[in-house]
Amino acid sequence: MPVMDGYELIDKIKESGEEPEIMILTGAPDEIKQKLTYYNIKSVVTKPFKNEDFLKTVKGILSP
């Protein structure tokens, strides 16, 4: 992103009172995935992805 990185985006979202649970990344080496667990991100989706897979991930997060 041209203005901020993903970690700054997570911080901004949390400052607004929301809790992001899914991140969409162009690539996700293991060290990035590990760092995202610190931010309580429940799922990482890497591009390219199939719409069906993304919807399955979202439904999994939203279901109790």
matplotlib code that plots the C-alpha trace (Angstrom):
import matplotlib.pyplot as plt

x = [0.0, 1.4, 0.5, 1.0, 1.9, -0.5, 0.6, -0.2, -3.5, -4.3, -3.4, -5.7, -8.6, -8.1, -7.9, -11.4, -12.7, -13.0, -11.2, -9.9, -10.0, -9.0, -6.1, -5.7, -2.0, -0.1, 2.3, 2.6, 5.8, 5.6, 7.2, 4.4, 1.7, 3.3, 3.4, -0.3, -1.2, 0.1, -2.6, -5.2, -5.8, -7.7, -7.1, -4.7, -5.9, -3.2, -3.7, -4.6, -7.6, -10.8, -14.0, -15.4, -12.3, -12.6, -16.3, -15.6, -13.0, -15.4, -18.3, -15.9, -15.0, -18.6, -20.1, -20.2]
y = [0.0, 3.4, 5.2, 2.6, -1.0, -3.8, -3.6, 0.1, -0.6, -3.2, -0.6, 2.0, -0.4, -1.4, 2.3, 2.8, 0.1, -2.7, -6.1, -7.2, -11.0, -11.7, -10.3, -10.6, -10.6, -10.9, -13.3, -14.6, -16.1, -17.9, -15.1, -12.7, -15.2, -15.6, -11.8, -11.6, -14.0, -11.3, -9.0, -11.7, -12.2, -15.5, -16.1, -15.1, -15.4, -15.1, -13.9, -15.3, -17.1, -18.6, -16.8, -20.0, -20.4, -16.8, -17.2, -20.4, -18.6, -15.7, -18.0, -19.9, -16.7, -15.6, -18.8, -19.4]
z = [0.0, -0.9, 2.4, 5.1, 5.6, 6.6, 10.3, 10.4, 8.8, 11.5, 14.2, 12.6, 12.4, 16.0, 17.0, 15.5, 17.8, 15.3, 15.3, 11.9, 11.6, 8.0, 6.0, 2.3, 1.2, -2.1, -0.3, 3.2, 4.3, 7.6, 9.6, 8.4, 9.3, 12.8, 13.3, 12.3, 15.1, 17.5, 16.0, 16.6, 12.8, 12.5, 8.9, 6.1, 2.5, -0.2, -3.7, -6.1, -4.5, -5.6, -4.6, -3.2, -0.9, 0.3, 1.0, 2.9, 5.1, 5.8, 6.7, 9.0, 10.8, 11.1, 12.3, 16.0]

ax = plt.figure().add_subplot(projection="3d")
ax.plot(x, y, z, "-o")
ax.set_aspect("equal")
plt.show()
